[in-house]
Amino acid sequence: MRRENEFLYMRLYHTLKEQIMTGLVKPGDYLLPENELCEFYKMSRNSVRKALEQLQNDGLVIKRPGLGTMVPVDLVISPSDRNVLRILTPYPAHFVDNGLPAIIDAFSKRYPHVDVKVLSLPALNFWKSFQSSSEMGLSPDIVMVSDLQLADSDVLAPFSDVTTALEDRLHTIYPKLLNRFRHEGQLIAAPLTFTPVFLAYNPQLFANDNISRPTEAWTLDDFLNAAEGLTHVSNGMPVRYGFSVYPYISRWPVLALQNGGAKEGGGLKENSLRTALTLLQDMLYRRRIATMYPESDANPFLYEKAAMTLTTTFEMSGWKDRSLSFTPEVAPLPFGPLKATLLQANALMIPAEASSPELAREFIRVALDPGVQQAMYERSSFLSVIREVNQAACTESYLRALNIEDPLMNNNFFIHDLFNEAEIAELKSEFALFWLGLESAEAAATACAQIR
């Protein structure tokens, strides 16, 4: 944990330094207060203070008692005579740390005269921060976003159609991903990488308890029996669960999708909801072979306190900094007869007011070069948006376990294919009692079905 905290403080240090060096935070401006930095960047106060101390040691900020942390009025940032490509990204974003560097390296080799600068803004209120930075004169050439950040169509107006940047490569990209980033007949973003929600398991715990590891043919009963056998109780208290689940909209709908699928036009069928929620309630409160966790860092799976969990390749990329004592493996989702799951994706957008739109288009072309996508996968295990790259790099059984082997990809959904932002907020409120075990699955399913 100590190593991870040190890594986090250095990430914040570099993020704030880049904001100062690019002029987003100008001489005489104050940084956000410590408590807001903690909230926006999801860090402890200790990590924030260490990052600020490093900036102060570099002479980039000064402490003003009672006022805050300010960039010195007399700080001079020497302009560079080299071409600069500025990429704006949300923070935190695992892909920025573990996948994007491979693409930047490839671009830098082809365009050695261009400096690539990555500037991160808090994922919380990202578009508000983006608008504020634009008003202060920051003009990024590329903005990296997730599909979740494109739920509001109002934010798409200031961005250009990227179809010309892709040219002859459109046919190589999964249509499901392209369709997610189309808006009013334009391809408003170029998909960069994606992930399904899938089931990860700890093979060591399976072996220790003499439980057969998951196969392609395993069923819901096999899963439940394994979860029960992997759950350990001592003195009447559970010390390990068979399964852990994050009670958020980005995870649990997978169970409903596998039990009947989505309604035409969005939402989930009430019967599939009832089946999924009954299954969750049974595991959590009747059989007590599963547990919930409130934050991704608190997942019992990471501490070998749960043997299986729902996750994504994005989330797993952050696990390597935790020095896990085991290597997670992937199992097919066993929750129902329909092979379906949720998708998430990262994409690149070009602002209409980009200072170097030509360089931005070239960066996108490099990012979607099959060789670069393959190098990205080999370096980070992030999936390629190009079907043939994944087929060459991964086994068929692995792709089937992820539910992205043809034609399974067509069964999958992005969360905003099912619900809009207002509906997601309503679902969170409606499910509060359900997750506490104080509302029936039937009542929760009925309430959810009525939302859309």
Residue, then its C-alpha position, 0 to 999 in steps of 0.5 A: m500500500r505504501r508503494e501505491n501511495e507514493f505512486l499516487y502522489m507522484r502522479l498528482y505532482h506531474t498532473l499539477k506541474e503540467q497544468i502550471m507549465t502549460g499555462l492552465v494555472k497561471p502565475g498569480d493563480y491559486l491551486l485548488p484547496e487541499n480538501e478539493l484536490c483530495e476530492f477531485y483526484k481521489m487521494s488522501r490528504n497526505s498524498v496531496r501534501k506530498a505532491l504540493e511539497q514537491l512542487q514547492n521544492d521545484g519553485l513552482v508554487i509557494k504557500r501563503p498562510g491563510l490563503g492557499t498554494m499559489v503559483p509565484v507571480d514572477l514565475v517565467i515559463s519559457p516557450s518551446d520552439r518545438n511543435v507541441l501536441r496537447i492531450l487532455t485526459p480525465y484523472p484518474a484513468h488507468f489507460v492514461d498510465n498504462g496504455l497511452p504511453a505505448i501510443i505516445d512512444a510510437f507517435s514520437k518515433r514517427y514525429p520526433h519534432v513534436d513534443v506530446k504533453v498530457l494534461s489531466l483534469p479531474a474526472l469528477n466535473f470533467w466537462k466543467s473543468f474542460q470548459s473553464s480551461s478553454e475559457m482560460g486559453l487552454s486549447p488541447d489538440i486531443v481530448m481522451v474520454s470514456d463512453l460514460q463521459l459522453a452521455d450528455s450530447d450538449v458537450l459534443a458540439p465543440f468537437s470535430d468529425v474524426t471520420t477523415a482521420l480514420e479513412d480506410r480503417l473504419h472497417t477494421i474496428y468493431p461496429k459496436l464501438l463505432n456506433r457508440f461514438r456516432h452522433e447526428g451522423q458524425l463520428i464524434a470520437a475515435p474508439l481507442t480501447f475497450t473492455p467488457v465486464f467479465l468474471a475474474y477468479n483467484p486460481q490459488l484459492f480454487a486449488n487450495d480448496n480443491i475446487s475445480r476451476p471454471t471451464e467454458a461449459w460451467t453453469l450457474d449451479d457450478f458457479l454457486n457451488a464453487a462460491e459456497g465452497l470458497t466461502h470460509v467462516s470462523n467463529g460464526m463470522p465470514v473470513r472469505y467470500g466466494f464472490s464480491v460485487y460492486p453495487y453500481i450500475s457499471r457491474w450488476p446489470v450484467l446479471a440481468l443481461q444474461n437473463g433476458g436482455a435489454k428492452e427495445g429502446g433501452g432499459l432492462k426487461e422486468n423478468s430479467l431484472r427480477t431473476a438477476l436481483t433475486l440471484l444477487q439477494d440470494m448470494l448476499y443475504r440468504r446463502r451469504i456466499a457473496t459480499m459487496y464493496p463500496e469502492s474499487d480499492a476496497n474490493p475483497f478480491l484484491y486481499e484474497k478475501a473473495a475468490m471471484t469478482l466482476t471486473t474490467t481490463f481497465e480496472m485490472s490494469g491498476w492492480k499491478d501496482r498493488s503487488l498481488s500475490f496471485t495472477p487473476e484469471v478470466a472465467p466465462l460469465p455463468f449467470g444466465p442462458l444469454k451470452a451478454t455483458l456490459l462494455q466500456a471504452n476510451a476514445l479520442m476527440i478533436p476539439a473544433e478549436a484545436s491549435s494543431p488539428e493536423l497533428a491530432r488527426e495523425f496521432i489518431r491514425v498512429a493510435l489505430d495503426p494495427g501494429v501500434q494497437q498490438a504493441m499496446y496490447e503486448r505492453s499493457s493487455f488493454l484490448s484493441v478496438i481492431r478485431e483482427v489484432n485481438q484475434a491474433a493476440c488472444t486465444e479463442s477461449y479467452l475472447r469467448a470468456l470476455n464475450i467479444e468473440d464474433p458474433l457475441m460482441n453484438n449481444n453486448f451493451f454500453i450502460h448508456d444504451l440502457f439508461n441515461e444519466a438521470e435514470i442512473a441517478e434514479l436507479k441509485s436512489e431506488f436501490a438503496l434499500f435493496w443493497l441493504g437487504l431491506e427491499s425485495a428483489e421483486a419490488a426493486a425490479t418493478a421500480c427499475a422497470q418503471i424508470r424506463 
